[in-house]
């Protein structure tokens, strides 16, 4: 019967991106967006302006995306020690970012369809009301972008919220340009063209975010530089040779490594984990050490 305490060989599987400030800022942005959305929908209904109503309901999709962002933070935190999640809940935020990217792509598709319809069948545009709303929306989105700016590089979840804010800001800028062109020069078609341009840019942002998040969710290939660093760290010590190496994401910024190595001078697994501390993104390491005594294991014999 093993009588020793195992704590020295155990460690936490909490690989969450600490929400803190990012979660609070998302709540602020969500409140700003909800207030603006309600004002636009009410004003559009009272004034009969379809432009106001359309922009209000468009903002509702972004409110849903912010809700996903907040839910992902809270769910990950509540289940951080849930044994059903083998490596913790570090990927929940990434999943939230992926879901928001899908919503963003759907918004871009809807914008293209609506813009094409208006290009061939122009609707009556209430220029004064629409320009005023676009300016107000742009102001709200610029404030929201400033609130989220410090956090979006570190977390796919908050990055998705940031892109939704930028998407709204972009549509507001393009709308102002198009509406001014329509009001002062009679270029009614410019509204639809700007809608298509904005949708293409938003679709590109969504595609990039989908690529980044899906690579993490599907245990895609890790950056080649990190893989090369692992090989260099292990093989520069003694006569170690890496026979098999697997690297995958536990969260956006944390990696797991499974290493099988061959050496004439085997050490305890903790020795190799200590070597890998030079690579801060690696949070979980499994090492298989194979002692080598045969001629085929000679360093000059190849892998």
Buried (B, 14 or more C-beta within 10 A) or exposed (E): EEEEEEEEEEEEBBBBBEBEEBBEBBBEBBEBBBEBBBBBBEBBEEBEBBBBBBBBEBBBBBBBBBBBBBBBBEBBBEBBEEEEBEBBBBBBBBBBBBBBBBBBBEBBBEBBEBBBEBBEEEEEBBBEBBBBBBBBBBEBBBEBBEBBEEBBEBBBBBBBBBBBBBBBBBBBBBBBBBBBBBBEEEBBBBBBBBBBBBBEBBBEBBBEBBEBBBBBBEBEEBEEEBBEBBBEBBBEBBBBBBEEBEBBBBBBBBBBBBBBBBBBEBBEBEEBBEBBEEBEBBBBBEBEBEEBEEEEBEBEEEE
